[in-house]
Amino acid sequence: MERAPEVSGYEEPDASVFWHWVWDSVRPVLGYILVALGLLALLIGWYGVSGESIVAKQLPYIASGGLLGVALVALGGRFMLIQDLRRDSNRLDKLETMVNELHTALLARPDAPGRAAYTGGSARASTNGQSSYAVLPGGQSFHLPGCAMLEGKEKVSQVKSATVEKRGLTPCPLCEPTHASSEV
């Protein structure tokens, strides 16, 4: 038996991705179908109840048509709600990405607010060739002294670049302390 030649860089597609796509495509249609079937079951139940004058003979129509109809409408509505929530979530993710890109683009401009103090590295203190940065207690980022993000904050402390690296702090996107220190 002869084997097919292997193509470099070719990976077998994952079947779970295909079935996930199929389920995402079928879910809203299934929701509409279940709601329609539920409404039909409610209509049939109502028609059966309306034709019987004895309450004991109406109960089977209420139990089968009414409860089944309500359950189908609720399940179909849930499928449609899930699809709407996912669509809204995707829209919000795209908007968040666009806002982050806009924020980055605006901060990159030379006339961005608070950037004038940082050009040329004049706001950066240096001791023995090591840069000094400002951090807040429990903060996750480090800043240049005088950064607009630190204005009005209490308990701002100065740390050396070695401390910044040891604590794993991220640079402030406004003052860009690593960018300013590389310009000098």
mmCIF file of the C-alpha atoms, coordinates in Angstrom:
data_MODEL
# 
_entry.id   MODEL 
# 
loop_
_atom_site.group_PDB 
_atom_site.id 
_atom_site.type_symbol 
_atom_site.label_atom_id 
_atom_site.label_alt_id 
_atom_site.label_comp_id 
_atom_site.label_asym_id 
_atom_site.label_entity_id 
_atom_site.label_seq_id 
_atom_site.pdbx_PDB_ins_code 
_atom_site.Cartn_x 
_atom_site.Cartn_y 
_atom_site.Cartn_z 
_atom_site.occupancy 
_atom_site.B_iso_or_equiv 
_atom_site.pdbx_formal_charge 
_atom_site.auth_seq_id 
_atom_site.auth_comp_id 
_atom_site.auth_asym_id 
_atom_site.auth_atom_id 
_atom_site.pdbx_PDB_model_num 
ATOM 1   C CA . MET A 1 1   ? 0.000   0.000  0.000  1.00 0.00 ? 1   MET A CA 1 
ATOM 2   C CA . GLU A 1 2   ? 1.440   3.320  -1.096 1.00 0.00 ? 2   GLU A CA 1 
ATOM 3   C CA . ARG A 1 3   ? 1.457   6.359  1.234  1.00 0.00 ? 3   ARG A CA 1 
ATOM 4   C CA . ALA A 1 4   ? 0.617   9.796  -0.016 1.00 0.00 ? 4   ALA A CA 1 
ATOM 5   C CA . PRO A 1 5   ? 3.564   12.183 -0.005 1.00 0.00 ? 5   PRO A CA 1 
ATOM 6   C CA . GLU A 1 6   ? 3.611   14.491 3.002  1.00 0.00 ? 6   GLU A CA 1 
ATOM 7   C CA . VAL A 1 7   ? 3.324   18.199 2.355  1.00 0.00 ? 7   VAL A CA 1 
ATOM 8   C CA . SER A 1 8   ? 5.543   20.307 4.576  1.00 0.00 ? 8   SER A CA 1 
ATOM 9   C CA . GLY A 1 9   ? 3.658   22.706 6.845  1.00 0.00 ? 9   GLY A CA 1 
ATOM 10  C CA . TYR A 1 10  ? 0.340   20.936 6.330  1.00 0.00 ? 10  TYR A CA 1 
ATOM 11  C CA . GLU A 1 11  ? -1.661  20.122 9.439  1.00 0.00 ? 11  GLU A CA 1 
ATOM 12  C CA . GLU A 1 12  ? -4.792  18.054 9.581  1.00 0.00 ? 12  GLU A CA 1 
ATOM 13  C CA . PRO A 1 13  ? -7.696  20.392 10.394 1.00 0.00 ? 13  PRO A CA 1 
ATOM 14  C CA . ASP A 1 14  ? -9.207  19.985 13.836 1.00 0.00 ? 14  ASP A CA 1 
ATOM 15  C CA . ALA A 1 15  ? -12.688 18.459 13.655 1.00 0.00 ? 15  ALA A CA 1 
ATOM 16  C CA . SER A 1 16  ? -13.800 20.271 16.806 1.00 0.00 ? 16  SER A CA 1 
ATOM 17  C CA . VAL A 1 17  ? -13.390 23.629 15.056 1.00 0.00 ? 17  VAL A CA 1 
ATOM 18  C CA . PHE A 1 18  ? -15.717 22.467 12.272 1.00 0.00 ? 18  PHE A CA 1 
ATOM 19  C CA . TRP A 1 19  ? -18.371 21.177 14.682 1.00 0.00 ? 19  TRP A CA 1 
ATOM 20  C CA . HIS A 1 20  ? -18.112 24.339 16.761 1.00 0.00 ? 20  HIS A CA 1 
ATOM 21  C CA . TRP A 1 21  ? -18.739 26.388 13.607 1.00 0.00 ? 21  TRP A CA 1 
ATOM 22  C CA . VAL A 1 22  ? -21.686 24.159 12.653 1.00 0.00 ? 22  VAL A CA 1 
ATOM 23  C CA . TRP A 1 23  ? -23.235 24.498 16.127 1.00 0.00 ? 23  TRP A CA 1 
ATOM 24  C CA . ASP A 1 24  ? -22.774 28.292 16.090 1.00 0.00 ? 24  ASP A CA 1 
ATOM 25  C CA . SER A 1 25  ? -24.457 28.442 12.679 1.00 0.00 ? 25  SER A CA 1 
ATOM 26  C CA . VAL A 1 26  ? -27.365 26.144 13.586 1.00 0.00 ? 26  VAL A CA 1 
ATOM 27  C CA . ARG A 1 27  ? -28.104 27.512 17.082 1.00 0.00 ? 27  ARG A CA 1 
ATOM 28  C CA . PRO A 1 28  ? -30.144 30.608 16.070 1.00 0.00 ? 28  PRO A CA 1 
ATOM 29  C CA . VAL A 1 29  ? -32.118 28.678 13.447 1.00 0.00 ? 29  VAL A CA 1 
ATOM 30  C CA . LEU A 1 30  ? -32.813 25.942 15.990 1.00 0.00 ? 30  LEU A CA 1 
ATOM 31  C CA . GLY A 1 31  ? -34.001 28.645 18.405 1.00 0.00 ? 31  GLY A CA 1 
ATOM 32  C CA . TYR A 1 32  ? -36.535 29.982 15.909 1.00 0.00 ? 32  TYR A CA 1 
ATOM 33  C CA . ILE A 1 33  ? -37.739 26.459 15.101 1.00 0.00 ? 33  ILE A CA 1 
ATOM 34  C CA . LEU A 1 34  ? -38.181 25.586 18.790 1.00 0.00 ? 34  LEU A CA 1 
ATOM 35  C CA . VAL A 1 35  ? -40.100 28.807 19.458 1.00 0.00 ? 35  VAL A CA 1 
ATOM 36  C CA . ALA A 1 36  ? -42.370 28.097 16.477 1.00 0.00 ? 36  ALA A CA 1 
ATOM 37  C CA . LEU A 1 37  ? -42.962 24.504 17.622 1.00 0.00 ? 37  LEU A CA 1 
ATOM 38  C CA . GLY A 1 38  ? -43.667 25.733 21.158 1.00 0.00 ? 38  GLY A CA 1 
ATOM 39  C CA . LEU A 1 39  ? -46.215 28.236 19.918 1.00 0.00 ? 39  LEU A CA 1 
ATOM 40  C CA . LEU A 1 40  ? -47.801 25.525 17.771 1.00 0.00 ? 40  LEU A CA 1 
ATOM 41  C CA . ALA A 1 41  ? -48.009 23.205 20.800 1.00 0.00 ? 41  ALA A CA 1 
ATOM 42  C CA . LEU A 1 42  ? -49.647 25.992 22.809 1.00 0.00 ? 42  LEU A CA 1 
ATOM 43  C CA . LEU A 1 43  ? -52.139 26.591 20.008 1.00 0.00 ? 43  LEU A CA 1 
ATOM 44  C CA . ILE A 1 44  ? -52.984 22.880 19.776 1.00 0.00 ? 44  ILE A CA 1 
ATOM 45  C CA . GLY A 1 45  ? -53.330 22.731 23.561 1.00 0.00 ? 45  GLY A CA 1 
ATOM 46  C CA . TRP A 1 46  ? -55.648 25.735 23.575 1.00 0.00 ? 46  TRP A CA 1 
ATOM 47  C CA . TYR A 1 47  ? -57.722 24.265 20.758 1.00 0.00 ? 47  TYR A CA 1 
ATOM 48  C CA . GLY A 1 48  ? -58.055 20.962 22.651 1.00 0.00 ? 48  GLY A CA 1 
ATOM 49  C CA . VAL A 1 49  ? -59.033 22.714 25.887 1.00 0.00 ? 49  VAL A CA 1 
ATOM 50  C CA . SER A 1 50  ? -61.563 24.929 24.123 1.00 0.00 ? 50  SER A CA 1 
ATOM 51  C CA . GLY A 1 51  ? -63.377 21.902 22.683 1.00 0.00 ? 51  GLY A CA 1 
ATOM 52  C CA . GLU A 1 52  ? -63.894 20.185 26.060 1.00 0.00 ? 52  GLU A CA 1 
ATOM 53  C CA . SER A 1 53  ? -66.368 21.376 28.665 1.00 0.00 ? 53  SER A CA 1 
ATOM 54  C CA . ILE A 1 54  ? -65.325 18.905 31.384 1.00 0.00 ? 54  ILE A CA 1 
ATOM 55  C CA . VAL A 1 55  ? -62.230 19.985 33.293 1.00 0.00 ? 55  VAL A CA 1 
ATOM 56  C CA . ALA A 1 56  ? -60.949 16.433 33.676 1.00 0.00 ? 56  ALA A CA 1 
ATOM 57  C CA . LYS A 1 57  ? -60.798 16.099 29.879 1.00 0.00 ? 57  LYS A CA 1 
ATOM 58  C CA . GLN A 1 58  ? -58.978 19.470 29.541 1.00 0.00 ? 58  GLN A CA 1 
ATOM 59  C CA . LEU A 1 59  ? -56.044 18.447 31.771 1.00 0.00 ? 59  LEU A CA 1 
ATOM 60  C CA . PRO A 1 60  ? -54.285 16.239 29.188 1.00 0.00 ? 60  PRO A CA 1 
ATOM 61  C CA . TYR A 1 61  ? -54.276 19.129 26.697 1.00 0.00 ? 61  TYR A CA 1 
ATOM 62  C CA . ILE A 1 62  ? -52.910 21.517 29.327 1.00 0.00 ? 62  ILE A CA 1 
ATOM 63  C CA . ALA A 1 63  ? -50.267 19.029 30.452 1.00 0.00 ? 63  ALA A CA 1 
ATOM 64  C CA . SER A 1 64  ? -49.069 18.013 27.009 1.00 0.00 ? 64  SER A CA 1 
ATOM 65  C CA . GLY A 1 65  ? -49.676 21.072 24.845 1.00 0.00 ? 65  GLY A CA 1 
ATOM 66  C CA . GLY A 1 66  ? -49.270 23.780 27.463 1.00 0.00 ? 66  GLY A CA 1 
ATOM 67  C CA . LEU A 1 67  ? -46.225 22.568 29.342 1.00 0.00 ? 67  LEU A CA 1 
ATOM 68  C CA . LEU A 1 68  ? -44.473 21.288 26.238 1.00 0.00 ? 68  LEU A CA 1 
ATOM 69  C CA . GLY A 1 69  ? -45.195 24.571 24.458 1.00 0.00 ? 69  GLY A CA 1 
ATOM 70  C CA . VAL A 1 70  ? -43.830 26.669 27.318 1.00 0.00 ? 70  VAL A CA 1 
ATOM 71  C CA . ALA A 1 71  ? -40.715 24.482 27.563 1.00 0.00 ? 71  ALA A CA 1 
ATOM 72  C CA . LEU A 1 72  ? -40.046 24.700 23.807 1.00 0.00 ? 72  LEU A CA 1 
ATOM 73  C CA . VAL A 1 73  ? -40.529 28.478 23.749 1.00 0.00 ? 73  VAL A CA 1 
ATOM 74  C CA . ALA A 1 74  ? -38.178 28.887 26.738 1.00 0.00 ? 74  ALA A CA 1 
ATOM 75  C CA . LEU A 1 75  ? -35.496 26.649 25.197 1.00 0.00 ? 75  LEU A CA 1 
ATOM 76  C CA . GLY A 1 76  ? -35.755 28.350 21.804 1.00 0.00 ? 76  GLY A CA 1 
ATOM 77  C CA . GLY A 1 77  ? -35.573 31.756 23.449 1.00 0.00 ? 77  GLY A CA 1 
ATOM 78  C CA . ARG A 1 78  ? -32.449 30.673 25.311 1.00 0.00 ? 78  ARG A CA 1 
ATOM 79  C CA . PHE A 1 79  ? -30.747 29.609 22.071 1.00 0.00 ? 79  PHE A CA 1 
ATOM 80  C CA . MET A 1 80  ? -31.597 32.964 20.477 1.00 0.00 ? 80  MET A CA 1 
ATOM 81  C CA . LEU A 1 81  ? -30.422 34.833 23.582 1.00 0.00 ? 81  LEU A CA 1 
ATOM 82  C CA . ILE A 1 82  ? -27.081 32.992 23.566 1.00 0.00 ? 82  ILE A CA 1 
ATOM 83  C CA . GLN A 1 83  ? -26.550 33.957 19.927 1.00 0.00 ? 83  GLN A CA 1 
ATOM 84  C CA . ASP A 1 84  ? -27.376 37.616 20.647 1.00 0.00 ? 84  ASP A CA 1 
ATOM 85  C CA . LEU A 1 85  ? -25.017 37.683 23.632 1.00 0.00 ? 85  LEU A CA 1 
ATOM 86  C CA . ARG A 1 86  ? -22.174 36.199 21.589 1.00 0.00 ? 86  ARG A CA 1 
ATOM 87  C CA . ARG A 1 87  ? -22.758 38.659 18.762 1.00 0.00 ? 87  ARG A CA 1 
ATOM 88  C CA . ASP A 1 88  ? -22.770 41.571 21.239 1.00 0.00 ? 88  ASP A CA 1 
ATOM 89  C CA . SER A 1 89  ? -19.650 40.199 22.931 1.00 0.00 ? 89  SER A CA 1 
ATOM 90  C CA . ASN A 1 90  ? -17.847 40.046 19.573 1.00 0.00 ? 90  ASN A CA 1 
ATOM 91  C CA . ARG A 1 91  ? -18.902 43.627 18.828 1.00 0.00 ? 91  ARG A CA 1 
ATOM 92  C CA . LEU A 1 92  ? -17.645 44.787 22.221 1.00 0.00 ? 92  LEU A CA 1 
ATOM 93  C CA . ASP A 1 93  ? -14.332 42.966 21.684 1.00 0.00 ? 93  ASP A CA 1 
ATOM 94  C CA . LYS A 1 94  ? -13.896 44.739 18.331 1.00 0.00 ? 94  LYS A CA 1 
ATOM 95  C CA . LEU A 1 95  ? -14.762 48.114 19.896 1.00 0.00 ? 95  LEU A CA 1 
ATOM 96  C CA . GLU A 1 96  ? -12.323 47.516 22.740 1.00 0.00 ? 96  GLU A CA 1 
ATOM 97  C CA . THR A 1 97  ? -9.579  46.670 20.258 1.00 0.00 ? 97  THR A CA 1 
ATOM 98  C CA . MET A 1 98  ? -10.338 49.797 18.245 1.00 0.00 ? 98  MET A CA 1 
ATOM 99  C CA . VAL A 1 99  ? -10.290 51.991 21.380 1.00 0.00 ? 99  VAL A CA 1 
ATOM 100 C CA . ASN A 1 100 ? -6.944  50.489 22.444 1.00 0.00 ? 100 ASN A CA 1 
ATOM 101 C CA . GLU A 1 101 ? -5.491  51.106 18.969 1.00 0.00 ? 101 GLU A CA 1 
ATOM 102 C CA . LEU A 1 102 ? -6.788  54.685 19.027 1.00 0.00 ? 102 LEU A CA 1 
ATOM 103 C CA . HIS A 1 103 ? -5.365  55.212 22.513 1.00 0.00 ? 103 HIS A CA 1 
ATOM 104 C CA . THR A 1 104 ? -1.980  53.919 21.382 1.00 0.00 ? 104 THR A CA 1 
ATOM 105 C CA . ALA A 1 105 ? -2.056  56.098 18.260 1.00 0.00 ? 105 ALA A CA 1 
ATOM 106 C CA . LEU A 1 106 ? -2.947  59.196 20.253 1.00 0.00 ? 106 LEU A CA 1 
ATOM 107 C CA . LEU A 1 107 ? -0.211  58.559 22.810 1.00 0.00 ? 107 LEU A CA 1 
ATOM 108 C CA . ALA A 1 108 ? 2.334   58.125 20.009 1.00 0.00 ? 108 ALA A CA 1 
ATOM 109 C CA . ARG A 1 109 ? 1.714   61.643 18.722 1.00 0.00 ? 109 ARG A CA 1 
ATOM 110 C CA . PRO A 1 110 ? 4.388   64.185 19.636 1.00 0.00 ? 110 PRO A CA 1 
ATOM 111 C CA . ASP A 1 111 ? 1.733   66.683 20.793 1.00 0.00 ? 111 ASP A CA 1 
ATOM 112 C CA . ALA A 1 112 ? -0.004  64.215 23.129 1.00 0.00 ? 112 ALA A CA 1 
ATOM 113 C CA . PRO A 1 113 ? -0.896  65.685 26.540 1.00 0.00 ? 113 PRO A CA 1 
ATOM 114 C CA . GLY A 1 114 ? 1.794   65.131 29.134 1.00 0.00 ? 114 GLY A CA 1 
ATOM 115 C CA . ARG A 1 115 ? 4.420   64.124 26.545 1.00 0.00 ? 115 ARG A CA 1 
ATOM 116 C CA . ALA A 1 116 ? 6.300   67.441 26.429 1.00 0.00 ? 116 ALA A CA 1 
ATOM 117 C CA . ALA A 1 117 ? 7.932   66.802 29.798 1.00 0.00 ? 117 ALA A CA 1 
ATOM 118 C CA . TYR A 1 118 ? 9.286   63.446 28.679 1.00 0.00 ? 118 TYR A CA 1 
ATOM 119 C CA . THR A 1 119 ? 10.962  64.269 25.391 1.00 0.00 ? 119 THR A CA 1 
ATOM 120 C CA . GLY A 1 120 ? 14.704  64.205 25.688 1.00 0.00 ? 120 GLY A CA 1 
ATOM 121 C CA . GLY A 1 121 ? 14.603  62.321 28.967 1.00 0.00 ? 121 GLY A CA 1 
ATOM 122 C CA . SER A 1 122 ? 14.883  65.488 31.096 1.00 0.00 ? 122 SER A CA 1 
ATOM 123 C CA . ALA A 1 123 ? 12.358  64.210 33.658 1.00 0.00 ? 123 ALA A CA 1 
ATOM 124 C CA . ARG A 1 124 ? 14.343  61.044 34.313 1.00 0.00 ? 124 ARG A CA 1 
ATOM 125 C CA . ALA A 1 125 ? 16.618  60.996 37.308 1.00 0.00 ? 125 ALA A CA 1 
ATOM 126 C CA . SER A 1 126 ? 19.845  59.061 37.073 1.00 0.00 ? 126 SER A CA 1 
ATOM 127 C CA . THR A 1 127 ? 22.217  57.857 39.748 1.00 0.00 ? 127 THR A CA 1 
ATOM 128 C CA . ASN A 1 128 ? 25.436  56.037 38.841 1.00 0.00 ? 128 ASN A CA 1 
ATOM 129 C CA . GLY A 1 129 ? 24.110  55.202 35.378 1.00 0.00 ? 129 GLY A CA 1 
ATOM 130 C CA . GLN A 1 130 ? 20.938  53.602 36.745 1.00 0.00 ? 130 GLN A CA 1 
ATOM 131 C CA . SER A 1 131 ? 17.543  55.095 35.972 1.00 0.00 ? 131 SER A CA 1 
ATOM 132 C CA . SER A 1 132 ? 15.151  56.013 38.755 1.00 0.00 ? 132 SER A CA 1 
ATOM 133 C CA . TYR A 1 133 ? 11.452  55.415 38.179 1.00 0.00 ? 133 TYR A CA 1 
ATOM 134 C CA . ALA A 1 134 ? 8.304   56.211 40.146 1.00 0.00 ? 134 ALA A CA 1 
ATOM 135 C CA . VAL A 1 135 ? 5.889   53.492 41.290 1.00 0.00 ? 135 VAL A CA 1 
ATOM 136 C CA . LEU A 1 136 ? 2.761   53.331 43.408 1.00 0.00 ? 136 LEU A CA 1 
ATOM 137 C CA . PRO A 1 137 ? 2.504   50.817 46.252 1.00 0.00 ? 137 PRO A CA 1 
ATOM 138 C CA . GLY A 1 138 ? 0.927   47.658 44.821 1.00 0.00 ? 138 GLY A CA 1 
ATOM 139 C CA . GLY A 1 139 ? 1.054   49.133 41.307 1.00 0.00 ? 139 GLY A CA 1 
ATOM 140 C CA . GLN A 1 140 ? 1.685   47.028 38.221 1.00 0.00 ? 140 GLN A CA 1 
ATOM 141 C CA . SER A 1 141 ? 3.473   49.692 36.150 1.00 0.00 ? 141 SER A CA 1 
ATOM 142 C CA . PHE A 1 142 ? 6.420   52.062 36.511 1.00 0.00 ? 142 PHE A CA 1 
ATOM 143 C CA . HIS A 1 143 ? 6.552   55.698 35.462 1.00 0.00 ? 143 HIS A CA 1 
ATOM 144 C CA . LEU A 1 144 ? 8.957   58.544 34.889 1.00 0.00 ? 144 LEU A CA 1 
ATOM 145 C CA . PRO A 1 145 ? 9.012   61.061 37.742 1.00 0.00 ? 145 PRO A CA 1 
ATOM 146 C CA . GLY A 1 146 ? 6.403   63.733 36.969 1.00 0.00 ? 146 GLY A CA 1 
ATOM 147 C CA . CYS A 1 147 ? 4.164   61.430 34.902 1.00 0.00 ? 147 CYS A CA 1 
ATOM 148 C CA . ALA A 1 148 ? 0.604   62.741 34.570 1.00 0.00 ? 148 ALA A CA 1 
ATOM 149 C CA . MET A 1 149 ? -0.713  59.382 35.818 1.00 0.00 ? 149 MET A CA 1 
ATOM 150 C CA . LEU A 1 150 ? 0.934   60.053 39.205 1.00 0.00 ? 150 LEU A CA 1 
ATOM 151 C CA . GLU A 1 151 ? -0.435  63.582 39.709 1.00 0.00 ? 151 GLU A CA 1 
ATOM 152 C CA . GLY A 1 152 ? -2.444  63.828 42.915 1.00 0.00 ? 152 GLY A CA 1 
ATOM 153 C CA . LYS A 1 153 ? -1.427  60.344 44.077 1.00 0.00 ? 153 LYS A CA 1 
ATOM 154 C CA . GLU A 1 154 ? 0.042   59.873 47.523 1.00 0.00 ? 154 GLU A CA 1 
ATOM 155 C CA . LYS A 1 155 ? 2.864   57.517 48.517 1.00 0.00 ? 155 LYS A CA 1 
ATOM 156 C CA . VAL A 1 156 ? 4.728   57.577 45.204 1.00 0.00 ? 156 VAL A CA 1 
ATOM 157 C CA . SER A 1 157 ? 8.109   55.927 45.706 1.00 0.00 ? 157 SER A CA 1 
ATOM 158 C CA . GLN A 1 158 ? 11.301  55.991 43.637 1.00 0.00 ? 158 GLN A CA 1 
ATOM 159 C CA . VAL A 1 159 ? 12.862  52.702 42.529 1.00 0.00 ? 159 VAL A CA 1 
ATOM 160 C CA . LYS A 1 160 ? 15.874  51.730 40.440 1.00 0.00 ? 160 LYS A CA 1 
ATOM 161 C CA . SER A 1 161 ? 15.658  49.896 37.127 1.00 0.00 ? 161 SER A CA 1 
ATOM 162 C CA . ALA A 1 162 ? 16.901  46.690 38.780 1.00 0.00 ? 162 ALA A CA 1 
ATOM 163 C CA . THR A 1 163 ? 13.922  46.787 41.157 1.00 0.00 ? 163 THR A CA 1 
ATOM 164 C CA . VAL A 1 164 ? 11.575  47.353 38.229 1.00 0.00 ? 164 VAL A CA 1 
ATOM 165 C CA . GLU A 1 165 ? 12.933  44.268 36.467 1.00 0.00 ? 165 GLU A CA 1 
ATOM 166 C CA . LYS A 1 166 ? 12.850  42.175 39.651 1.00 0.00 ? 166 LYS A CA 1 
ATOM 167 C CA . ARG A 1 167 ? 9.193   43.064 40.355 1.00 0.00 ? 167 ARG A CA 1 
ATOM 168 C CA . GLY A 1 168 ? 8.174   42.503 36.720 1.00 0.00 ? 168 GLY A CA 1 
ATOM 169 C CA . LEU A 1 169 ? 6.521   45.913 36.323 1.00 0.00 ? 169 LEU A CA 1 
ATOM 170 C CA . THR A 1 170 ? 5.205   47.077 32.952 1.00 0.00 ? 170 THR A CA 1 
ATOM 171 C CA . PRO A 1 171 ? 6.054   50.504 31.500 1.00 0.00 ? 171 PRO A CA 1 
ATOM 172 C CA . CYS A 1 172 ? 3.415   53.240 31.650 1.00 0.00 ? 172 CYS A CA 1 
ATOM 173 C CA . PRO A 1 173 ? 1.819   53.770 28.212 1.00 0.00 ? 173 PRO A CA 1 
ATOM 174 C CA . LEU A 1 174 ? 1.622   57.540 28.774 1.00 0.00 ? 174 LEU A CA 1 
ATOM 175 C CA . CYS A 1 175 ? 5.180   58.478 29.742 1.00 0.00 ? 175 CYS A CA 1 
ATOM 176 C CA . GLU A 1 176 ? 6.852   55.415 28.164 1.00 0.00 ? 176 GLU A CA 1 
ATOM 177 C CA . PRO A 1 177 ? 9.785   55.242 30.598 1.00 0.00 ? 177 PRO A CA 1 
ATOM 178 C CA . THR A 1 178 ? 11.726  52.609 28.645 1.00 0.00 ? 178 THR A CA 1 
ATOM 179 C CA . HIS A 1 179 ? 11.410  54.680 25.440 1.00 0.00 ? 179 HIS A CA 1 
ATOM 180 C CA . ALA A 1 180 ? 12.656  57.842 27.166 1.00 0.00 ? 180 ALA A CA 1 
ATOM 181 C CA . SER A 1 181 ? 15.652  56.052 28.692 1.00 0.00 ? 181 SER A CA 1 
ATOM 182 C CA . SER A 1 182 ? 16.679  54.637 25.288 1.00 0.00 ? 182 SER A CA 1 
ATOM 183 C CA . GLU A 1 183 ? 16.640  58.122 23.713 1.00 0.00 ? 183 GLU A CA 1 
ATOM 184 C CA . VAL A 1 184 ? 19.379  59.437 26.009 1.00 0.00 ? 184 VAL A CA 1 
# 
